């Protein structure tokens, strides 16, 4: 695991975009595992700027998103399908047929979990998986628990996750209580992992995930076992890590 300190959110976003840029440049037909939320917005903005400058070509790229809320339409402004289209897909020359996101409208948990896991197998693996990390150490929507769930599944969101996400909705009652997510084993199969994190509110999760014991009670800690992880974190997020 390589940890790089960024000065602030903007610096973190630029550094992360540089790594994605290098991945696409070296392998134009790569498969990118993508993430949503407030943390990667700046990174996506940087990539769009590079595309507009003619520096990066997404025409051969395939993508697979980590997760999606269950019971939400793709036209809903809070769906991750909508997010990806708003911040990246509609702004670059990616083939929409090569983008993959769990189907939040499929209420058959077993069927949708199996379908998306098969999609990921068919892609032949993710070249680089982008991750954020939650305040409780979750990656994707893999919440703290008694064991690492291996494959794509539906998860009941922790109260802390619902609380953190309520800022995106009119009220906490509108926040979905379940989501489809890649499992830990699925994430760990990626050839490379890029985790980005910003803010003092993530400092505890960062310290526990990267410097504490590997435990399903802190899902992010499993990344210590991956052979190729790059972490880009700003100074505030690293404030509780050993120096």
C-alpha positions, 0 to 999 in steps of 0.5 A: 500500500502506497499512501500519498499526502495531498495538501487539500481536496483540490490537490487530492482530486488532481493527483487522483485524476493523474492516476486514472489518466495514466491508466487510460493512456497506458491501456486505452481499452481498460476496465475502470471500476468507478465510485460515486459520492462527494469525494470523487466529484473533483477528480471527475471534473479534472478528467472532463477538463483533460478530455475537453483539452484533447488529452484523454480518450474514453472511447474504448474504456469499459466501466463498472460501478461499485454500487447503486441504491435499491429501489431507486429509478435511474432518472432519480437525481440521487441515483448513482446512474444519474450521478455518473451521467451528470459528472462523467458519462455525458461529458466524455466520449465513452460508449454508454453500452460499455458502462455498467451499474447495478440495477436499482429497480430490480427488487429481486435481490438474488437475481440482481446480485447474481446478474451483476456478479456475472457482468463483472466476470464477463468483463474479465476483471477490473484494471483499476478500482476507484474507492472512497471510504465511509466514516465507519470504514465501509468501502462500496456499501460493505458495512462493518459486520462479523464477516467479509461478504464476498460477492455482489449483494444487497446490504442494509445501510448502517444508520451512520451511512444513512445519516451521512447521505441525508444531505443529498435528500430532502429528508432522512426519510427519503434516503434509501435503506438498502443498496446493491454493492460489489462484495469485498472479494469482488473488489479485491480481485481488481488488479489495482485499487485507487482509494481517495479520501478527504476531510478530518471526519474520515481521519478515524476511518483512515487510521483504523483501515490502514494502520489497524488490524484487518477485521470485517468490523472495519471493512476498509482494513482488508485493503492491507491485503491487496498487492497494489493499492494507492491511497491519496488522502489530504492532510486532514484525512491523514491527521490521526495516522502514525508519522 
